[in-house]
């Protein structure tokens, strides 16, 4: 996961904290969530698919599996942020039922904005 985290984001985060959930397809993909059970919410912190495995629907299947499992756990309102320039990710989120709900201007260190998205599990 650390290699893929560095490949996708330039730097790897530490091991998941106690309140986080991790879905991992070893060496291929992962999704990392912050879970807030008392609020019935979760936030997608990172999702990545190895470049050699992109374009085959793996990211969508992983995201949908996470959404289903989080809903089973009672975490039905999901959030994420994404660079406004990340068109592929924005298409993926839209295809999985996410809707844009805000903007964080200049959010990233390089000054790029972050689009905020929300998904309510059925």
C-alpha positions in Angstrom: 0.0 0.0 0.0 2.8 2.4 0.8 4.3 2.1 -2.7 0.9 2.7 -4.3 0.2 5.6 -1.9 3.5 7.2 -3.0 2.9 6.5 -6.7 -0.6 8.1 -6.6 0.0 11.0 -4.2 3.7 11.6 -4.0 3.9 10.8 -0.3 2.7 7.9 1.8 0.6 8.5 4.9 1.2 6.7 8.2 -0.7 3.5 9.1 -4.4 4.0 9.5 -5.7 5.4 12.7 -8.1 3.6 15.0 -11.1 5.5 13.5 -10.1 4.7 9.9 -11.2 1.8 7.7 -9.0 0.4 4.9 -10.0 -1.6 1.9 -6.9 -3.1 0.2 -6.4 -5.1 -3.0 -2.7 -5.9 -2.4 -0.3 -4.2 -4.8 -3.2 -3.1 -7.0 -5.6 -0.7 -5.2 -6.8 0.7 -1.8 -9.4 3.0 -0.3 -8.9 4.7 3.1 -11.8 6.2 5.0 -12.2 8.2 8.2 -15.3 6.8 10.0 -17.5 8.8 12.4 -20.1 6.3 13.6 -21.8 8.7 16.1 -22.7 10.9 13.1 -23.4 8.1 10.6 -20.7 9.6 8.4 -17.5 8.7 6.7 -15.0 10.6 4.6 -13.0 9.1 1.8 -9.4 10.1 2.5 -7.6 8.4 -0.4 -8.4 6.0 -3.1 -5.8 4.7 -5.6 -5.5 2.2 -8.3 -2.1 1.2 -9.7 -1.5 2.9 -13.0 -1.1 -0.5 -14.7 -4.6 -1.5 -13.6 -6.5 1.7 -14.4 -9.3 1.9 -16.9 -10.8 -1.5 -16.2 -13.4 -0.5 -13.7 -11.5 -1.6 -10.6 -11.7 1.8 -9.0 -15.5 1.9 -9.4 -15.9 -1.6 -8.0 -13.7 -0.8 -5.0 -15.6 2.5 -4.4 -19.0 0.8 -4.7 -17.9 -2.1 -2.4 -16.8 0.5 0.2 -20.1 2.4 -0.1 -22.1 -0.8 0.4 -20.0 -1.9 3.4 -20.1 1.5 5.1 -23.8 1.7 4.7 -24.1 -1.8 6.3 -22.1 -0.3 9.2 -24.6 2.6 9.5 -22.3 5.2 7.9 -24.7 6.4 5.2 -23.5 10.0 4.5 -20.2 10.0 2.8 -17.9 12.9 1.9 -14.7 13.5 -0.1 -12.6 16.2 -1.6 -10.8 16.1 -4.9 -8.6 18.4 -7.0 -10.8 20.2 -9.5 -8.3 19.2 -12.2 -8.8 15.4 -11.5 -11.4 14.8 -14.2 -11.1 11.0 -14.1 -11.8 10.9 -10.4 -14.7 13.4 -10.7 -16.2 11.2 -13.5 -15.9 8.1 -11.2 -17.6 9.8 -8.3 -20.4 11.1 -10.4 -20.9 7.6 -11.9 -21.1 6.2 -8.3 -23.8 8.6 -7.2 -21.7 11.4 -5.6 -22.9 15.0 -6.0 -20.8 18.1 -5.7 -21.6 20.1 -2.6 -18.9 22.8 -2.2 -15.5 24.1 -3.0 -12.4 24.8 -1.0 -10.6 27.6 -2.7 -6.8 27.3 -2.7 -7.0 24.1 -0.6 -3.9 22.3 -1.9 -0.4 23.5 -1.2 0.1 24.4 -4.8 -3.1 26.6 -4.6 -5.4 24.4 -6.5 -9.0 24.2 -5.4 -10.7 21.2 -3.9 -14.2 20.2 -5.0 -16.3 18.7 -2.2 -18.6 15.8 -2.9 -21.4 14.1 -0.8 -23.0 10.7 -1.3 -26.0 9.4 0.7 -26.2 5.6 0.6 -29.6 4.2 -0.2 
